[in-house]
Amino acid sequence: MEIGKKLKEARLGAKLTQEQAAERLFVSRQTISNWENEKTYPDIVSVVRLSDLYSISLDELLKGDTKMLEHLEESTDIVKSSQKLILAVIANIVVFLACLLMAAFLPESVFMIACVFCLAVVSMTFLMCQIVKKI
Amino acid sequence: MENFYIVFAAAGAAAVIVGSFFSMYQLYRLVQVDAECRGLKHPKLWGAFAVSGNNSSGLLLYLVGRRKYPVLSMSEEQQQFMNRYKKRIGVGFIFLALGAIVCVLSLLLGEQLV
C-alpha cells in the first residue's frame, strides 16, 4: 500500500482529525492533506514523528512504497548528489582543455567551433543545474 | 535564404534573454527562501547578491558563506517553494542553453551554407 493511504488509515485509527495531527506535528493542515494525497512526501524527521503520533511502526509506514523510498533516497543521499556535482566540474574542465588543445593543434573550422560551443554550453548548463540542486 | 538564418539567430537570442531573466528571478527567489530558513538577515539582499556577478560568482560565494548557518526551520510550504523554484531554474537554463546553441549555430553555419 502507498504511504498516503497508510497515513490516512493510521490517523483515522488514532482518532485524530487533520487539524489535530497538524497541530501536534507543528505543520499546516494543508501539509497533512498533501501527504495523504501524495502530492508531497514527508521528510525523514516527519516520518518518525508521524510514526510516534499514530503509534505505527516505521516498517509499516515505509516498506512497500517504492516512490516514498525513492524520495527519501533522493533527499538524503548527499554522496550521490556530490558525485554528480564533481562529475559536472570534471566534464567542464575536460571540455575546456579539449577546446585549448583543438585550438592549438587542429586547423580552424567553423563546424568544429560550432560543435565545441554546443558541447561547452551543454556541460555548463549541467554544472549550473547541479549547483542549483545543492541549494 | 540568408534572412532565414537571421530569423533563427534572433529567435535564439530572444530565448537566451527570456531564459536568463527567468532563471535569474527564480534563483533570486530560491536564495531568498533559503536565507530565510537559515535565519540570515536581509534575505532579499542575499538573493540579489547571489544573482549578481559574472560566472555565477555571487551564487558560489553565497553557497560558501552560508555553510556557517545551518537551516533553523523549514516549513513544508517553503520546501515546496524551493523545489518549485529549482525546477523552474532548470527549465530556464535549458531554454537559455537551447537559445544560445540555436543563435550561435545560425550565425556560424548560416554563412557557410548560404
Chai-1 contact restraints between the chains, C-beta under 6 A:
chainA,res_idxA,chainB,res_idxB,connection_type,confidence,min_distance_angstrom,max_distance_angstrom,comment,restraint_id
A,V27,B,E76,contact,1.0,0.0,6.0,A-B,restraint_1
A,T31,B,E76,contact,1.0,0.0,6.0,A-B,restraint_2
A,V110,B,L108,contact,1.0,0.0,6.0,A-B,restraint_3
A,V110,B,Q112,contact,1.0,0.0,6.0,A-B,restraint_4
A,A114,B,L105,contact,1.0,0.0,6.0,A-B,restraint_5
A,A114,B,L108,contact,1.0,0.0,6.0,A-B,restraint_6
A,F117,B,V104,contact,1.0,0.0,6.0,A-B,restraint_7
A,C118,B,I101,contact,1.0,0.0,6.0,A-B,restraint_8
A,V121,B,A97,contact,1.0,0.0,6.0,A-B,restraint_9
A,V121,B,A100,contact,1.0,0.0,6.0,A-B,restraint_10
A,V121,B,I101,contact,1.0,0.0,6.0,A-B,restraint_11
A,T125,B,F93,contact,1.0,0.0,6.0,A-B,restraint_12
A,T125,B,A97,contact,1.0,0.0,6.0,A-B,restraint_13
A,M128,B,F93,contact,1.0,0.0,6.0,A-B,restraint_14
A,C129,B,G90,contact,1.0,0.0,6.0,A-B,restraint_15
A,C129,B,F93,contact,1.0,0.0,6.0,A-B,restraint_16
A,V132,B,K86,contact,1.0,0.0,6.0,A-B,restraint_17
A,V132,B,I89,contact,1.0,0.0,6.0,A-B,restraint_18
A,I135,B,L30,contact,1.0,0.0,6.0,A-B,restraint_19
A,I135,B,D34,contact,1.0,0.0,6.0,A-B,restraint_20
